[in-house]
Amino acid sequence: MKKRVVLVGNPNVGKSCLFSRLTGADAIISNYPGTTVEIYRGSLRIEGKTFELIDAPGAYSLEFPCNKAEEIAKELAKNADIIILVLDATNLERSLYIALETLKLGKSTIIALNIWDEAKRKGIKIDIEKLENILQVPVIPTVAISGEGVNALVSRIKDARVASINYENIWKKIGEIIREVQRVEHRHATLKEKIEKLTVQPGIALPLAAFILLLCFYVVVSLGNLIIERLLDPLFSHYYTPILERINNHISNEFLRKLLIGQLVDGKIDFMQSFGLLSTGIYVPIVAVLPFVFLFYLVLGILEDIGYLPRLAITLDNIFHKFGLHGCAIINTLLGLGCNVPGALSTRILETRKQRFIAASLISIAVPCTAQSAIIFGLLGRKGIRYVVCIYATLLVIYVILGLVLNRLIKGEAPEILIEIPPYRWINPRILAKKISLRLKQFFVDALPFVFLGVLIANLLYFTGIVEIIGNVAKPVVHDVFGLEKEAAAALIVGFLRKDVAVGMLTPLNMPANQLIIACVILAVYFPCVATFATLLKELGIKDFAKICIVMILTAFAVGVSLRTILSLFA
């Protein structure tokens, strides 16, 4: 059995960055057994021996965990053979709380005193030798983002020791340690520190946040479309289309041909309308979706690595309190824009049931994932950007109104924000690239099977005539209430598997822009894709999940009717 080395520490102390340094490219994301909490696992070789390295979820306390992530961090620490305790050198007093709790577990421990360079710049002097003697375990200064001290940390893991620390009052003990080992010298604020303060200053922070978010949206949309139009579409047209045409000519079985290639449009293969496994099934995830997913995770990774996301949470805290949440919910929302699954999973960072319920409801109802957004851009962007803006403006209004209503209806507490604000840091391209590659790998694992399944089911529905039956049954709602073509009912059903495939199914119907707006919004609002569906069920339990389903149905019906009425006035 491999020995298990677990990284333990507060959020935003550079644990994940240190994990990347220690494991290189050998890392995977997996769920902790019996839960939906994601943890990173990798391998670490020391003097010819291979260790399993686990990055535990960030925690402020192991003795008194206040959420599922902290409970799992505690379990991982208790089952570790060796603990690498990652502390923040710029906030040693705060970090010592979890340090003393961890040392009480009686595990072989070594301390990585991270962000050492920032501590020196701030005039913080820490006596490493004294700290080692007091804590009775090795202490190694590190700068994970640059790699400084990481080799020294690895070479001394064999020296990890079990500490016998005795104290009656943890905060009294922390005070004694700080007086013994730390000295802070006065100095003037640097330009970087002035910028850090400016970006959370009232009056400046909110307009700056709005500008940054709009800029990110513009970059993802414009560059994504550029990559598709200038690179991926030409590649598919020149190299992949001839291959499909040859396959199409050699298949005599009509059912198999339609299943693999799909329906020809004007005698040609149309990657968005043919709906074959080898045409639309490949085109949607690789061409129509991947560029936007990559750019979204690139932008999110940059904001995350430079340290802006916690500041964004602080800036928007007052607004989110009106929804029964606090500023950290913006992180859930941003993750949901990438994929609703991690968005829903991240609600566990919120402290109360009320907050988790409201955040999960808003993400699953009013936050379209990047895959769905990509198809919306392609479907309606050609008709005019105003139609795309109309969809997202509608979803924003739904987000706000639903948040206000749920805050009043759902009983429970909405505590104040508790988040660590790290200093601004330079981006490490290698670590950023690794983070993006892991997220993209997870996207392919989650997306491709459901894309193929969605396209397969769409084909079977059309081929067997079930689409016509569904259309007739659902006509009173789909056509008479929402004003859509009855064939759109099939897209609503497939949307349960993959929202992007469902939106793509609207293309062959040639509906006018107003109908497409209604259809796209309803698809975004009603039941999430099956992966998000399962995640919400696990995270919230059957009772709260059933409540969210009721909210979804009522919201979709109300929005569909309202949009039809409003848009008819401008027709």
Secondary structure, 3 states (H helix, E strand, C coil): CCEEEEEEECCCCCHHHHHHHHHCCCEEEEECCCCCCEEEEEEEEECCEEEEEEECCCCCCCCCCCCHHHHHHHHHHHCCCEEEEEEEHHHHHHHHHHHHHHHCCCCEEEEEEECHHHHHHCCEEECHHHHHHHHCCCEEECECCCCECHHHHHHCHHHCECCCCCCCCHHHHHHHHHHHHEEECCCCCCHHHHHHHHCCCCCCHHHHHHHHHHHHHHHHHHHHHHHHHHHHHHHHHHHHHHHHHHHHHHCCCHHHHHHHCECCECCECCCCCCECCCCHHHHHHHHHHHHHHHHHHHHHHHHHHHCCHHHHHHHCHHHHHCCCCCCCHHHHHHHHHHCHHHHHHHHHHCCCHHHHHHHHHHHHHHCCCHHHHHHHHHHHCCCCHHHHHHHHHHHHHHHHHHHHHHHHHCCCCCCCCCCCCCCCCCCCHHHHHHHHHHHHHHHHHHHHHHHHHHHHHHHHHHHCCHHHHHHHHHHHHHCCCCCCCCCHHHHHHHCCCCHHHHHHCCHHHCCCHHHHHHHHHHHHHCCCCHHHHHHHHHHHHHHHHHHHHHHHHHHHHHHHHHHHHHHHHCC
